[in-house]
Structure formats: C-alpha cells, structure tokens
Amino acid sequence: MKIVAKKKLWKYLFWLGPFFLMAGLTARLISPYWSPISLAFLITGIAVIGIGIILQSQNNQWLGSRSTQAGTNALVATLAVLVILGLINFLGVRYHYRADLTETQLFTLAPQSQELLHNLTQPVKVWIFDVNQNPQDRDLLENYRRQNSKFQFEYVDPDARPGLAKKFGYKDYGEVYLEYQDKRQLVQIVNQENERLSEVRLTNRLQQITTANAAKVYFLQGHGEHPLTAAESGMSQAIQGLTDKNFTTSPLNLAEAAKVPDDAAAVVVAGPKEGLFEGEVQALEQYLNRGGDLLLMIDPGTDPKLENLLKQWGVTLDSRLAVDVSGQGAKQGPAVPIITDYGQHPITKEFGNNISFYRLARPLQINPVAGVQSTPLLRTKPYPNSWAESDLQSEKLEFNADKDLKGPLTLGVALERKLPAPSTTQPNPTPSPLPSPTTQGQAAPKASPSPTPTTNNQATPTATPSPTPTTAATLNNQQGEKTATESRLVVIGNSDFATDGLFQQQLNGDVFLNSVTWVSKQEDQQPLSIRPKEAKNRRLNITATQANLLTLSSLLLLPLIGLVSAFLIWWRRR
Amino acid sequence: MGIVLSNIIAIYRRELQSYFVSPLAYVIAGIFWFISGLFLVMILLGPGGILPTITALDLQGQQLGVPVPPIDVPYEFVRAFLDRMGWLLLFVLPILSMGLYAEERKRGTLELLATSPVTNWAVAVGKLLGVLTFFITMVVPLLALEAFVIQQSNPPMAPTMLLFGHLGLILLAAAILSLGMFISSLTDSTILSAVFTFAVILLLLFVDLLAKTVPGPIGEALSYISLLKHFNTFIEGIFDTSALLLFLSYIFLGIFLTSQSIDALRFQRQ
C-alpha cells in the first residue's frame, strides 16, 4: 500500500515536465536570445517528460495494446498530413500569384520601383530600428521583397543590438536605413502616429544608393527669392523632394561669386522680387551659353530684369495676370488657374489630366526662335474660362477685348537649345551651309559666322553646325552622350506652387521636381517622380432618412426577426 | 464516389434541419445580427464614425481652401466593418461549432455515426458544410445592408471589393469552424469545446504578434500561419493564392483531424 502511494506521488512529479518546458519557452520569448537558463529549463522539461513516458509505458504496457497501435497510426498519419500541408504551403508562398483588386492599385508598387528592383543585382537591405512593426510598412516592404529576393529587410530593436545601431549612426526609434554594399543611408524616420514608410522615398533612396551620383542644384538668392529653409513661403519641402531624388542643393549668390559654379547641374531662380544686377544676368547668360540649365519661376508684378536673357529664347513675360474662372468646383478663386492641360514633354508626360494649380500666375508669350525647341508645358483652359487680365485694380473681373488676352494661356514652357560645338570635340565640325531647320518653321536666322559663344549674341544658335534637324526625337537620343552640347531652360510664370504647403498638393510638387530633373539632364539617371499611391476619391451620400432606415433595420429589425422566430419555434415545440 | 456525395448531402441536410428548427440557433443569429448591426452603425454613423469624420474633414478643407487628400469612403467602410466582423467571428463561431460532435457524444449518437457505413470524413464534411451554410445565412442580411450603403457612394463603386471581402470572411469562418469541429469531437462537453475553440482561435489570431518577437525564418513561418494576417489581405482587396491556400489548408486539417479523432474513438470503444 505504502509503495503504491509512493509511486503515485512520483507520477505527479512528471507534471513538472510541461512546466519546465513552458518556463524555458517563455524565457526564450522574453529575451531575444537562447540564454543558458531558458535552455536548461527546456532540456530539463523534455527530459522529465521523456522519462515519464518511458516509466508510464513500463507500468501498464499500453504500447502493446490495440488502441495504442491505432493511436500511433493516427499520430503518424496526422504528422504526415501536417508535414505535407506545411510543404504545400511553403511552395505556395514561393510560387504564388498575387492580384491587386483595388481600383487604384493601392497595394502595387509603382512601375519605377518595380523596374528598379528587377534590375537589382547586388543585395540591398533595409534596416528598421524599431520595436513596433507597422503592418502597412511591413506590407510595403514585403511587396518590395516579392519583386526581387535580393531585397531584404529586418526590424531591429536598437536597445538589444546597440553595436549594429551604432554602426548605422542610429539616433532615435523609427529610423529606417538602407544598406547597399558598404554604403548606409537614412531613408526616413517612421513613427506610429502619422509617418508611414513611403514608397517614394524608399525607391528614390534605393535608386540613389545603387547609382550614387549627386547632381548639384543651385538656388539663386539675394533678390527676395523664396528661402530654402522652412520659413514663411519657404521651399523646404521642395528642397527635401530634391534631396530625396539625389540632388544636392545649395544657395547661390551671384552678386558675390562672379559666375555660376562649374559643378552646377542646374540653377533655379525661384520668385525674385527685385531685379537682378546686370552682372548677375550676364553670369546666367554665360552659364547658359556653356551648356548650363536654368529653371526660372517668375511671379507676376515683379521685374527680374531678365528680358534680354529670355528674348534669346523667344520668351516674353506678360505683365498681365492669368485668370481662371472655371475653378469654382475646387473652391479656388479666379486668380488661381487650375491646369489640367499639359504639353507633350518628358516633364509632363505622366500627368494625364491631373491637376496642378498656381496662385497668381503670369502668362508667357513664346515666339519661335531659330535653334530653340520650345514646348509649352502648362496651358490654361480656353476662353471664356480663362484670360489674361490687365486691370488688376477693378473689383470686377471681366474680359476686355482691347487690353486682355484670350486663353488658353501658357504658364510654363520648356526650351532647349543646341550649343555651338566646342571646337575640338565635335565629331562633325564642318558648318552646314544651310541654316539649320528650326522647329517652329520660322526661317529668319541671322547667320552669324562666328561659332564662338559670346555673351549677348542672339544669332549664335542659328550657326549651330548640326547636320541634323532639331527634332525632339533626335534630341532625346543625343542627350545621353552629348549632354554638354545643349542647354535647357524652363520658365514658369509663378513660383508660389513650389512653396511649403502647396508643394505637396496635387501635382504641384511633381511639376517642380520633374522640371528640375529635366533641366538638369538627370532624367535618364533619375526616375521621374513617383506619384504616391492615392485612393480613389469617393464619398457616401447618405441622407438622414437612409441613415435612420439603416439604423432601424440593423439594430432593431434583424435582431427582432432572429429572436421572434426563436420564440415562435420554442412555443410550437412546447 | 456518388455514394459518398449522397452521404455528404444526407448529413448536410440533417445538420441544416437541426439548425433551422433549433430556437438556440435563431437566438445566436439574432444576437449576432444585433452586434454586427451595432458595429455597422457605429462605424458609419457613430460619433467617431466614418461619415462624421469625413464631413468634418471636408468642411475643414473648404474653410482653409485646401483640397482634402483623396479618400475612398465606401472602401474604408467595408474594410473597417469586415475587420470588426473578423473579431466578432472569434466569439460567435465557437458557439456554432461547439455542438457539432460534442452534442452527438452526449446524446450517444456518435457511436452510431462512427460505426455507420458513412466514412468519418464524409460526416465531417457534411457537418462543416451545414454549419458553414448556417453562418452564410447569418451573413447575407448584413451583406444586403452593406450593399445598401455602398449604393449611395458617389462616384459609384463596383461591388468587387465588397464581395471579395466577404469571400475572405467566409473562408476565415470555414477555417475556424473546421478547427472548432475537431475540438468538438474531442469532448462531450459543449462548454469545454467552445472554450477550447476560443483559445485556439485566439492563439491563431495572435500568433502574428508573437511572430514579430521571433526573428528569422521561424518568425516568418509563425506569422504565416496567422489567420488574421491572411484575412487582412483579403479585406484590403488583394487576391493572393498563398492566403487562399492557407485557409484551404486549415479547412482540410480540421476535417482530417476530426475524422482521425472519430477513428480513434472507434478503436477505443472496441
């Protein structure tokens, strides 16, 4: 009797097995590593359970009985099914088909990102220093990884792996880094409240880190231009956008430096309020003549003293104000032209008829000039929806045929001009006997015999010894290898659209970024901007009656149907 | 094959009949409709609901003259509602599945089923189809309410997302019911069966959270078996064959385990 009791007591000891097992697993879950303690618990647990099973089976010989055999069969079959299901699912994850049924393809990567990932040959890894994993971020990263297995990502608890965090220069939770070969770069800082991982940033950083050449863009300062920092009417968001696209930006004061620095990929003149000095204009002209590129954003009511420079390109700044009375639907005043009509140009080719808008804009007049290829970019709606208003004092906006100009107006134009060949490097230096054909068909070239670039020589471009007609197609073909043989200019009659706050709205930022990208001849290295994924704009128009109906039927009618029929059935059965 | 099919249909009919004459089933349906109706109204019209929020946002945008970023309101509504429904299933489905076999055990009819010429898995499939049909009947009125809401959207919305999301809901329900059926076959106590099912589903829903603490392939595998994660891809509107495969695996596993457990029972009694 005593022995039996003892044996029974021993039996209970084996219940410690599962306890030890759980303790070990819990310890492992809490700490990020297998610590000796958790391992010891685990091993003890398994050992106790094993001994228990062996002793138990010796006691009552259940191993031999029929039900045990059946049970073993069942166990083996179950394990086999589990393994098979596991393998099927493993294969299913490897080779799967995925379709995005949302209308705007919310969960599909932009074509630019996909192409970039497909061309990835070296492993790239994204490190996220955060303990919280946002499901949206994870989905995005998994989307990236699905495109190419060379793309990897990992969430890291910076406190648990301080060495790694230090290697990346980690400062705060939520920092996302990109690692490629031996390069490491901060992508952005995510936080749980409002800052999600952005495909735009990630793809652009990826592009940057895998190509690695930063073009430098100078912003002219000193005449009341928009500040580059986050100030009132500052351009910090535009600067950030450029930085994300692998540009470096710096201010440029031409009154101090006599010429535009040689490393400039482009110069941006954003909304000068005062006129430029003659020397500054000359510096810009010289810069353009040696293959430089310029983005001019000139607001109405200002005189930047750039007429001479612009005349060479056939652009005249109109002093009137562009008026658009069709914008009522978007709750915009008449002084805010809304553009949905874009020219066929690399800058605007992906815009479709999406919206960009320009608060107080001046129209541009474009006259064809020999050797200059011009493409209007931003066109307002035709008259009577828009016109150029000359009388800004009067309260009433109306079209006066004698003073005002009928729409459609051009608010932005992209121009490119072939440069005279640098004397030695040009492969085909014989000047063509004919003036080169011009795009606009206007054949009034004053053939200048001098092929050397001079500062104020209007006719220089006409003597371009280019044997080919300047068409857009050939230009596009040539820009890859001979970037320095042409200069580019984009003129926009407004600078407000690129300032903080407005930059992020609609296509405004894209107009600016794409313009800078094109002007600086970076579009073959840079993807033109990626539109962040946006849902289709849709509202529910539910009237009060409908709402009441809905509330009644869902809170009262349906439950009542269920309960009443339950009661009826119960009653009948009784 | 024809015999098996007709067996399945026979079991299915028997199960369905038992649901539609049982007052308890109607009580469950009524409560389910009330709770999900409450969710629907709260999500859409409640104080922090979608419609008041969007109206306030639009008004704010108008006052400041800033365009509001595009929001697909009906899509957000369907997603939010289906998300809550996914949680509601956690509480409702164990109640539906608890009696599937436990009730038979208690009444002593399980021996009849286990020793009948109908194969165990055919019984399991029939029972699962029966309870799933009952669940679908519970969901259809809600689908009609949602469709009524979607009808009012401007510009109009195609019903693809709505139907696809509900397909996900039904697949999720089938997976949970299948596991619940297995658990029900293990015990003769309905309460115990419901509680265990609840615990197992809770574990399967939360395994995703657990997986995040475990790095490497084990963590990935753990996060893969999470039901909620795959349900989310469905209600977001992404068709992924691996999600479908996982749901089907769960359903198959439940049926297989049930038939195994009834098989084992047959030998135990001998």
Interface residues (C-beta under 8 A of the other chain):
Chain A: L29 P32 R66 S67 A70 G71 A74 A77 T78 V81 L82 L85 I88 N89 G92 V93 H96 Y97 R98 A99 D100 L101 T102 E103 T104 L106 F107 Q133 P135 E154 Y155 A330 K331 Q332 G501 Q505 Q506 E534 A535 K536 N537 R538 R539 L540 N541 I542 Q546 A547 L550 T551 S553 S554 L555 L558 P559 L560 I561 G562 L563 S565 A566 F567 I569 W570 R573
Chain B: V21 S22 P23 L24 A25 Y26 V27 I28 A29 G30 I31 F32 W33 F34 S36 G37 L38 L40 V41 L44 L45 I50 L51 I54 D58 Q62 G65 V66 P67 P69 P70 I71 D72 V73 P74 Y75 F77 P141 L142 L145 F148 V149 Q152 S153 N154 P155 M157 A158 T160 M161 F164 L210 K212 T213 V214 P215 Y224 N232 E236 G237 I238 F239 D240 T241 S242 L245 L246 S249 F252 L253 F256 L257 Q260 S261 D263 A264 F267 Q268 Q270
